[in-house]
Amino acid sequence: MSAKEFYRYIDDLNSPLQSFALSLTKDFEDAKDLVQETVYKALKNKDKFRIGTNFKAWIMTLMRNTFINNYRKKKRSQTDLAPSDSYVFTTSATDNNAGESNLANQELMKILDSIDEKLRQPFWMYYIGMSYQEIADQLETPLGTIKSRIFFARKELQSKITAVGIRS
């Protein structure tokens, strides 16, 4: 397929792409961004399109996968704890006297050390930024087990922190 034909196919599908993007994102500006990113990926990967297959299905699948990947990326970057449940392990850059923060951090680390190793290790790996799947692979443990251990570690930490009275 020539580049000219490829561009024409994309041009012909502009309206359906916009509609599909809007149905996924529910926001006009996000939909425009999604269309733009999809067209970019289609052009970048045009050599992967097989002539004789359904171009519309190919590009719509590309858009759906792009949307899902962006959603997952956004979800991962957000914290899983509600603001009232989050506890800070580091000091703030605006603290003038870090003494209280250092004591609080030391207390938090003692509490973290007090929970069972089976819960502490996956929680710490998750805290430093590893995904559930990476943790499961590294510990050679099923994904569901990792998720539940992190959940129970959070609950245990939350109850112990509340009992001690540490403020974030």
Beta strands, then each sheet from edge to edge (+ up, - down):
end
